[in-house]
Amino acid sequence: MTYDIPTPATSYRSSIRRNRLIGDLIAYLLIILGAIIVMVPLAWMVTTALKQNYEVFLFPPRWIPEKLMWSNFTYVFELMPFGRFMLNTAIITQLAIIGDLLSCSVVAFAFARLRAPGKNFLFLLVLSTMMLPFQVTMIPKFVLFRQLDWVDTFLPLVVPQFFANAYQVFLMRQFFLTIPKDLDEAAIIDGSSILGVYWRIIMPLSGPIIVTMVIFSFLYHWNDFLAPLIYLNSEQNKTLALGLASILAYPAGGQGRWEVLMAASTIALLPCIVLFFIGQKFFVQGIALTGLKG
């Protein structure tokens, strides 16, 4: 009978594998713990949406409702014009996404692919606008839109999106820089114009960053509260965020109907979750590739 005597090299490799396994285990445990912490408020919102009124503030808290109150979800639509609010939000969000994609991609294309004196300085100037908080420009923009008679319309929430914003220009420019410039030169030699390069070469190759932009833009405009609060006054023009904020003020909902508010919040959250899971693969790819080049 023979025995394998471990050599120093074998012991060293085994030690590395053991340490790596322990490191991976700790990392997975931390990720699972973080996921649980993040999911607790979401789970509480969903379970509360299915509770009866007296169960909402029971102590100790009751996670599983005694009786599933699916009627809370239908009651949201009876209490207020919730469908109208969803339609308004969908219209504003769709138009704003189109504006963001068109304007930001054109500006980012110019910064990433064209040559011009002072281009880098202008790009830094654009980036510096990210430091301006919304509150700084809030009053001048409101005065301007009031002069244009746009208050209580969707125009103040949609039209500015067709003039680009620094953050999304930055994201798209970083992605465009990862595409080889040889493709531009080959297309121009074949007779394509600059706009042709943008539309036929760059945009078809930019699927991940376009999906990322759509997700970012959708989440921002779908959940935006402050801008609709400033510009929209009438009930028929309200968005989801305004409807959720005022749901307890409705006559039949102002008696501590928090389960109805949670049901409305769950309905409002569903499109965000569905969109994220549909575009998750491209979203991760777009974020990972952005920033490879400066």
ABEGO torsion letter per residue (X at the ends): XBBBBBBAAAAAAAAAAAAAAAAAAAAAAAAAAAAAAAAAAAAAAAAAAABBAAAAABOBBBABBABBBAAAAAAAAAABBAAAAAAAAAAAAAAAAAAAAAAAAAAAAAAAABBBBGAAAAAAAAAAAAABBAAAAAAAAAAAAAAAGABGBAAAAAAAAAAEBAAAAAAAAAAAAABBAAAAAAAAAAGBBAAAAAAAAAAAAAAAAAAAAAAAAAAAAAABAAAAAAABABAAABBAAAAAAAAAABAAAAAGBAAAAAAAAAAAAAAAAAAAAAAAAAAAAAAAABGABX
